[in-house]
Amino acid sequence: MKQIFNSLMISLFCFAGQAYSQTPQEIKADLPAVEGWTLSPDIEIFNRDNLYERIDGAAPLFLENNFQEMTSAVYTSDSDYITVQIYRHATAEDAFGMYASERSSDMEFYPGIGGEAQGDEYGLYFFAGKIYVKMSANNESASVSAAMKAIASGFAGKIDKNSAYPSIINSFPKDGMIQHSAAYVTKNYIGHEFLAPVYTADYNLFGKKIQAFVIDAKTIENAKQILSDYFKFTQQNDPLVEGNLLIKDRYNGAIPIVWKGRYLIGAFDEKGGDFPKEIYDFLNQMQITHIQ
């Protein structure tokens, strides 16, 4: 089989921007001035207890992604206005995960803003450090769109000039990867509470779409416990040893996993199909290393 990947070197340096954790007033002070627009002196603040008052049904997903606080501010220009909702999460991975969960292939991606940004005529969304930002406008026009981009660019630079995907995601090989498919799942990956948190990316491989995933269990013992829980669920009695494993998941089909120390590297086919034996070549080419 033609080699798909050279290697996957995962270096767990601190995810850029994690030091950014300011009060709502300091966050507002970092919002940039935009010519022709006025930033209202008033802000609204929401926490884990009352976020539902602003976003109602969407609040549980934010809480799953370890949302801490939201600061809402408004820019105005004559009858036009832009609302900026600034969500602070516990970690940069959580902010990325929330952004990725709401990412849409229908929108345009804007390079150079935060770790990744996308939007349309009425909105702009990006993540940077621990912050996830959602902007919305009441009117569609070139000037409004330009203002949203100016706000996003200036604010993202204040949060973290070097914001990027989490280091593990950045280390996923690019060959076969579907662009803008990377994600971070904090709970219940493929329906199992013991599979979390999980870094994922979608690929076109073996003639079908699959999802590659990596779990950093932090310790070998934790990795063994995750596998033990999975084997208990599937009622498998296979020996728990490092290397190539196959989970026979009655709900998700065959789940090939390679256990390497503290890491579990696997693949998932949402259609529940079988994988060719070459899947283990694919997974084993992810040479994961940890730098203390």
TORDO-532299 format. One line per field, with one value per residue (C-alpha): chain; x, y, z. Coordinates in nm, 4 decimals. Example, Ala and Ser with C-alpha at 12.3 -4.5 7.8 and 13.67 -1.06 7.14 Angstrom:
2
cadena c(A,A)
c1 c(1.2300,1.3670)
c2 c(-0.4500,-0.1060)
c3 c(0.7800,0.7140)
//
This chain:
292
cadena c(A,A,A,A,A,A,A,A,A,A,A,A,A,A,A,A,A,A,A,A,A,A,A,A,A,A,A,A,A,A,A,A,A,A,A,A,A,A,A,A,A,A,A,A,A,A,A,A,A,A,A,A,A,A,A,A,A,A,A,A,A,A,A,A,A,A,A,A,A,A,A,A,A,A,A,A,A,A,A,A,A,A,A,A,A,A,A,A,A,A,A,A,A,A,A,A,A,A,A,A,A,A,A,A,A,A,A,A,A,A,A,A,A,A,A,A,A,A,A,A,A,A,A,A,A,A,A,A,A,A,A,A,A,A,A,A,A,A,A,A,A,A,A,A,A,A,A,A,A,A,A,A,A,A,A,A,A,A,A,A,A,A,A,A,A,A,A,A,A,A,A,A,A,A,A,A,A,A,A,A,A,A,A,A,A,A,A,A,A,A,A,A,A,A,A,A,A,A,A,A,A,A,A,A,A,A,A,A,A,A,A,A,A,A,A,A,A,A,A,A,A,A,A,A,A,A,A,A,A,A,A,A,A,A,A,A,A,A,A,A,A,A,A,A,A,A,A,A,A,A,A,A,A,A,A,A,A,A,A,A,A,A,A,A,A,A,A,A,A,A,A,A,A,A,A,A,A,A,A,A,A,A,A,A,A,A,A,A,A,A,A,A)
c1 c(0.0000,0.1315,0.2507,-0.0205,0.1579,0.5222,0.4680,0.2611,0.4776,0.2543,0.4299,0.2208,0.3477,0.1016,-0.1635,-0.0908,-0.2998,-0.3919,-0.2616,-0.5314,-0.7970,-0.9282,-1.2273,-1.5204,-1.4083,-1.0563,-1.1980,-1.4078,-1.1005,-0.9268,-1.2011,-1.0551,-1.1780,-1.3224,-1.3619,-1.7261,-1.8415,-1.9065,-1.8546,-2.1286,-1.9995,-2.2386,-2.1724,-2.3754,-2.2191,-2.3420,-2.2025,-2.2673,-2.5822,-2.7612,-2.6192,-2.9471,-3.1155,-2.9254,-2.8822,-3.1428,-3.1175,-2.7542,-2.6327,-2.5804,-2.3256,-2.1317,-2.1329,-2.0028,-1.7155,-1.6306,-1.7713,-1.6849,-1.8223,-1.9653,-1.9231,-2.1578,-2.0806,-2.2346,-2.0904,-2.3229,-2.3064,-2.6239,-2.8952,-2.6478,-2.5193,-2.2840,-2.3195,-2.0005,-2.0405,-1.7120,-1.7137,-1.4311,-1.3635,-1.1536,-0.8859,-0.7865,-0.8845,-1.2357,-1.2663,-1.1469,-1.3873,-1.6834,-1.5892,-1.5462,-1.8842,-2.0563,-1.8393,-2.0346,-1.9226,-2.1697,-1.9607,-1.6467,-1.3173,-1.1123,-0.7364,-0.5309,-0.7950,-0.7323,-0.6761,-0.9501,-1.2358,-1.5394,-1.8500,-2.1054,-2.2812,-2.4431,-2.1878,-1.8269,-1.6948,-1.3437,-1.1427,-0.8198,-0.6643,-0.9380,-1.1814,-1.4557,-1.6161,-1.9514,-2.0363,-2.3691,-2.4955,-2.8454,-2.7716,-2.5898,-2.3486,-1.9848,-1.9173,-2.0700,-1.8732,-1.5512,-1.6208,-1.6751,-1.3440,-1.1646,-1.3089,-1.2232,-0.8696,-0.7874,-0.9397,-0.7856,-0.4452,-0.5006,-0.5991,-0.3156,-0.1168,-0.0037,-0.3316,-0.3625,-0.5246,-0.4229,-0.0768,-0.2138,-0.4512,-0.1706,0.0323,-0.2278,-0.0899,-0.2387,-0.2525,-0.6132,-0.7414,-1.0646,-0.9988,-1.1617,-1.2767,-1.0633,-1.2484,-1.2135,-1.4793,-1.4999,-1.7649,-1.9258,-1.7306,-1.9370,-2.1813,-1.9426,-1.8799,-1.5444,-1.4094,-1.3118,-1.1601,-1.0846,-0.9029,-1.0463,-1.0086,-1.1921,-1.0131,-1.0887,-0.9067,-0.9665,-1.2335,-1.4514,-1.4757,-1.3368,-1.2545,-0.9148,-0.8955,-0.6419,-0.7067,-0.4369,-0.5140,-0.2214,-0.0941,-0.0599,-0.2855,-0.5608,-0.5304,-0.5641,-0.8726,-1.0399,-0.9779,-1.0929,-1.4202,-1.4626,-1.3957,-1.6424,-1.9051,-1.8423,-1.8056,-1.4661,-1.2100,-0.9100,-0.5851,-0.5173,-0.1705,-0.0172,-0.0316,-0.3075,-0.6549,-1.0013,-1.3112,-1.6301,-1.8763,-2.2341,-2.3447,-2.0491,-1.9072,-1.5443,-1.3160,-0.9473,-0.7243,-0.3507,-0.2471,0.0838,0.1587,-0.0693,-0.2191,-0.5028,-0.5040,-0.8102,-1.0441,-1.4203,-1.6519,-1.9867,-2.1514,-2.0310,-1.8352,-1.5311,-1.1777,-0.9117,-0.6151,-0.4078,-0.5869,-0.3232,-0.0462,-0.2320,-0.2642,0.0868,0.2374,0.1214,0.4419,0.3339,0.5869,0.5363,0.7727,0.7579)
c2 c(0.0000,0.3426,0.5194,0.7624,0.9429,1.0133,1.0443,1.2184,1.3923,1.5243,1.7721,1.8721,2.2212,2.4541,2.5544,2.9137,3.1799,2.9879,3.2725,3.5062,3.5196,3.8681,4.0283,4.1407,4.5007,4.4174,4.2200,4.5204,4.7429,4.5158,4.5551,4.7737,5.1120,5.1014,5.4174,5.5113,5.2834,5.3499,5.0876,5.1121,5.1777,4.9136,4.5401,4.2373,3.9542,3.5946,3.3024,2.9287,2.9858,3.2299,3.1737,3.0095,3.3488,3.4677,3.1568,2.9210,2.5792,2.6218,2.6683,2.2964,2.2516,2.5536,2.4115,2.0787,2.2743,2.4206,2.7691,3.0124,3.3558,3.5524,3.9246,4.0871,4.4257,4.6276,4.8506,5.0977,5.3080,5.5044,5.2360,4.9487,4.7501,4.4597,4.2436,4.0793,3.7829,3.6847,3.3392,3.2589,2.8875,2.6982,2.6024,2.6880,2.3359,2.4000,2.7255,2.5508,2.2630,2.4983,2.6815,2.3525,2.2245,2.5262,2.5481,2.5357,2.4336,2.6875,2.9791,3.1406,3.0999,3.4098,3.3509,3.5500,3.5926,3.3961,3.0227,2.9984,3.2255,3.1950,3.3928,3.5278,3.8584,3.8653,3.7066,3.6214,3.3539,3.2743,3.1302,3.2563,3.1267,3.0514,3.2783,3.1928,3.4950,3.5135,3.8343,3.9175,4.2181,4.3464,4.4452,4.3082,4.5515,4.5785,4.8343,4.6157,4.3124,4.5167,4.6402,4.2864,4.1749,4.4776,4.4065,4.0365,4.0926,4.3566,4.1661,3.8296,3.9965,4.1197,3.7739,3.5824,3.6837,3.3233,3.1434,2.8075,2.4670,2.2570,2.1072,1.7529,1.8618,2.0491,1.7280,1.5209,1.4432,1.6437,1.3721,1.2678,1.5039,1.6872,2.0579,2.2292,1.8983,1.8937,1.8996,1.8468,1.6487,1.6937,1.4315,1.1123,1.0524,0.8202,0.7859,0.6565,0.8629,0.6933,0.8187,1.1769,1.4144,1.3284,1.5072,1.4191,1.4877,1.3465,1.1738,1.0321,0.6991,0.3403,0.4614,0.6077,0.8818,0.7944,0.9830,0.9488,1.0207,1.0529,1.0297,1.1581,0.9686,1.1435,0.8157,0.4540,0.3520,0.5850,0.4536,0.0991,0.1953,0.3490,0.0312,-0.1817,0.0130,-0.0262,-0.4017,-0.4338,-0.2563,-0.4812,-0.7934,-0.8710,-1.0799,-0.9950,-0.9309,-0.5650,-0.5182,-0.2270,-0.2469,-0.3176,-0.3767,-0.4129,-0.3003,-0.4764,-0.1987,-0.3096,0.0503,0.1911,-0.1068,-0.2114,0.0409,-0.0290,0.1201,0.1340,0.1671,0.3484,0.4329,0.7137,0.7527,0.5729,0.6227,0.5004,0.5236,0.5405,0.4889,0.6556,0.4039,0.1217,-0.0526,-0.2748,-0.1517,-0.3181,-0.4625,-0.1690,0.0519,-0.0468,0.0694,0.3995,0.4281,0.3087,0.5761,0.8250,0.8283,1.0104,1.1581,1.3637,1.6393,1.7025)
c3 c(0.0000,-0.0917,0.2196,0.3230,0.6012,0.6785,1.0517,1.3142,1.5714,1.8458,2.0721,2.3685,2.4286,2.5981,2.3500,2.2524,2.4217,2.7360,2.9512,2.8207,3.0919,3.1561,3.3205,3.1027,3.1475,3.0281,2.7374,2.6345,2.6562,2.4041,2.1440,1.8673,1.7511,1.3985,1.1925,1.1491,1.4287,1.7979,2.0673,2.3281,2.6822,2.8149,2.8158,2.9183,3.1137,3.1326,3.3322,3.3535,3.5592,3.3289,2.9788,2.8804,2.9153,2.6079,2.3926,2.5413,2.3734,2.2715,2.6298,2.7143,2.4359,2.5592,2.9108,2.7767,2.6265,2.9670,2.9047,3.1847,3.0959,2.8036,2.7466,2.4937,2.3370,2.0545,1.7820,1.6085,1.2928,1.2193,1.1953,1.1605,1.4539,1.5171,1.8269,1.9535,2.1875,2.3510,2.5113,2.7531,2.8050,3.0574,2.8037,2.4502,2.3429,2.4747,2.2788,1.9629,2.0280,2.0620,1.7437,1.5559,1.6756,1.5163,1.2051,0.8771,0.5294,0.3911,0.5150,0.3807,0.5666,0.6415,0.6711,0.9166,1.1875,1.5073,1.4885,1.2254,1.1203,0.8984,0.8218,0.5778,0.5101,0.8540,1.0851,1.1627,1.3986,1.5195,1.8057,1.9610,2.2808,2.5339,2.3519,2.1023,1.9349,1.7565,1.5708,1.4097,1.2145,1.1486,0.7921,0.4894,0.3242,0.2227,0.4968,0.7671,0.6499,0.6457,0.9980,1.1298,0.9786,1.1260,1.4711,1.4490,1.3232,1.5834,1.8728,1.7778,1.7741,2.1283,2.2499,2.0871,1.7794,1.7258,1.7830,1.6090,1.6311,1.9345,1.8818,1.8470,1.5713,1.3961,1.4013,1.2166,0.8686,0.5866,0.3168,0.2734,0.5416,0.4637,0.5040,0.8030,0.9529,1.2676,1.5985,1.9718,2.1580,2.5351,2.6117,2.4843,2.1666,1.9401,2.2274,2.4957,2.8082,2.8692,2.5344,2.6119,2.5408,2.1786,1.8951,1.5541,1.1827,0.8815,0.5936,0.2518,0.2656,0.1538,-0.0830,0.1902,0.4488,0.7905,1.1064,1.2682,1.6390,1.9174,2.2899,2.5212,2.8408,3.0183,3.1680,3.0555,3.3438,3.2249,2.8701,2.9992,3.1994,2.8926,2.6964,2.9881,2.9993,2.6247,2.6374,2.9246,2.7148,2.4142,2.6318,2.4833,2.6645,2.4469,2.6362,2.7114,2.5659,2.3816,2.0047,1.7545,1.8948,1.7427,1.9296,1.8181,1.8933,1.8285,1.7759,1.5799,1.3966,1.4023,1.5779,1.5115,1.7822,1.8313,2.1947,2.2369,2.5984,2.7121,2.3624,2.1870,1.8099,1.6271,1.3318,1.3016,1.0045,1.0698,0.8366,1.0592,0.7855,0.8205,0.7632,0.5480,0.7347,0.6062,0.8595,1.1143,0.8798,0.8621,1.2400,1.3205,1.0974,1.3598,1.5601,1.8741,2.1081,2.4225,2.5294,2.9024)
//
